[in-house]
Amino acid sequence: MSGLSYYAHKYLGDQAIALGRWMSLHTADPTDFGSTAAEVPTDGTNYARVDMAGKMSSFDSSSGRAVLIDNVDVGPPPVGVDWGLITHAGFWDAQTGGNMIMSGPLQTAQDITSGKQFQLVPGQFQIGKTP
């Protein structure tokens, strides 16, 4: 079976980033069904999905991937609240609820405990074609 060309990955990827601009954080794979079961809860946790507008590069036509180009800082959780080990991120079409457009594992999982901020720095996160 044939795969998508790099051009198609760029075109579709750029559309997906525009559509799925809200990043969620998860303690397990949200799967292709877009499960929110392992998403960090919002009630009393100082967590909300991150507006990713302008934080990702366009998809590269040579690699078929987009790269984080700006810091992502979330939290920290308040005293006495732990988010757990954040292993995955999802991209959604809404700040709450909505439909998951894509998801994937983080390059490095982060254990977010009370008072510790979740952070990604430029280059630390990529989405798109699997090498």
C-alpha positions as CSV (number, residue, x, y, z in Angstrom):
1,M,0.0,0.0,0.0
2,S,1.3,3.5,-0.8
3,G,1.8,6.2,1.8
4,L,1.3,9.9,1.7
5,S,3.9,12.1,0.0
6,Y,5.9,14.6,2.1
7,Y,3.9,17.4,0.3
8,A,0.6,15.7,1.5
9,H,2.0,15.4,5.0
10,K,2.8,19.1,5.0
11,Y,-0.5,20.2,3.5
12,L,-2.6,18.0,5.8
13,G,-0.4,18.6,8.8
14,D,-0.7,22.4,8.5
15,Q,-4.5,22.0,8.3
16,A,-4.5,19.8,11.3
17,I,-2.5,22.2,13.4
18,A,-4.9,25.0,12.5
19,L,-7.9,22.8,13.4
20,G,-6.4,21.2,16.5
21,R,-4.8,24.2,18.3
22,W,-5.6,23.2,21.9
23,M,-3.0,20.9,23.5
24,S,-4.1,18.5,26.3
25,L,-1.8,16.6,28.7
26,H,-2.4,12.9,29.6
27,T,-1.1,10.3,31.9
28,A,-1.8,7.6,29.3
29,D,-2.3,7.3,25.6
30,P,-5.6,9.0,24.6
31,T,-5.7,6.5,21.7
32,D,-7.2,7.3,18.3
33,F,-10.6,7.6,19.9
34,G,-9.6,10.8,21.7
35,S,-10.2,9.5,25.2
36,T,-10.1,12.1,28.0
37,A,-10.0,9.4,30.8
38,A,-6.3,10.1,31.4
39,E,-6.3,13.8,30.7
40,V,-5.3,15.9,33.7
41,P,-8.5,17.0,35.4
42,T,-9.3,20.7,35.4
43,D,-11.3,21.0,38.6
44,G,-9.1,22.5,41.3
45,T,-5.8,21.5,39.6
46,N,-4.7,24.7,37.9
47,Y,-4.7,22.8,34.6
48,A,-6.3,23.9,31.3
49,R,-5.6,23.0,27.7
50,V,-2.9,25.1,26.1
51,D,-3.6,27.5,23.2
52,M,-0.9,26.4,20.7
53,A,-1.6,29.1,18.1
54,G,1.9,30.3,16.9
55,K,3.8,27.7,19.0
56,M,4.4,25.1,16.3
57,S,6.3,25.5,13.1
58,S,4.6,24.8,9.8
59,F,5.0,21.2,8.6
60,D,8.3,20.8,6.8
61,S,7.9,19.5,3.3
62,S,11.2,17.4,3.6
63,S,10.5,15.7,6.9
64,G,6.7,15.8,7.1
65,R,7.0,17.1,10.7
66,A,6.2,20.2,12.7
67,V,8.4,21.3,15.6
68,L,7.6,23.3,18.8
69,I,9.0,26.8,18.3
70,D,7.9,28.5,21.6
71,N,7.8,27.5,25.2
72,V,4.8,25.7,26.6
73,D,4.3,26.3,30.4
74,V,1.4,24.7,32.2
75,G,0.6,24.8,35.9
76,P,1.9,24.4,38.5
77,P,-0.6,22.3,40.4
78,P,-1.6,23.9,43.7
79,V,-0.4,22.6,47.1
80,G,-1.5,19.0,47.7
81,V,-2.4,18.3,44.1
82,D,-0.4,16.1,41.8
83,W,-1.1,15.6,38.1
84,G,1.0,12.4,37.8
85,L,3.4,11.3,35.1
86,I,2.5,13.1,31.9
87,T,3.3,10.8,29.0
88,H,1.2,12.0,26.1
89,A,-0.2,15.1,24.5
90,G,-3.3,15.6,22.3
91,F,-4.4,18.3,20.0
92,W,-8.1,19.3,20.1
93,D,-10.5,21.6,18.2
94,A,-11.8,23.1,21.5
95,Q,-10.4,24.4,24.8
96,T,-12.8,22.0,26.6
97,G,-14.6,19.0,25.2
98,G,-14.4,19.0,21.4
99,N,-12.7,16.5,19.1
100,M,-9.2,15.2,19.3
101,I,-7.4,15.8,16.0
102,M,-4.1,14.0,16.8
103,S,-2.0,12.8,19.7
104,G,1.3,11.2,20.6
105,P,3.8,10.5,23.3
106,L,6.1,13.1,24.7
107,Q,9.8,12.6,24.0
108,T,10.3,12.7,27.8
109,A,7.6,12.0,30.3
110,Q,7.3,14.6,33.2
111,D,6.2,13.8,36.7
112,I,4.2,16.8,37.7
113,T,3.8,17.1,41.5
114,S,2.5,19.9,43.7
115,G,4.2,23.2,42.8
116,K,6.1,21.8,39.8
117,Q,5.4,23.3,36.4
118,F,5.0,21.3,33.2
119,Q,7.3,22.8,30.5
120,L,8.3,22.1,26.9
121,V,11.0,24.2,25.2
122,P,11.5,24.8,21.5
123,G,12.6,21.7,19.7
124,Q,11.4,19.4,22.5
125,F,8.2,18.3,20.9
126,Q,7.4,17.3,17.3
127,I,4.4,15.9,15.5
128,G,3.9,14.5,12.0
129,K,5.3,11.7,9.9
130,T,7.1,9.0,11.8
131,P,10.7,8.7,10.7
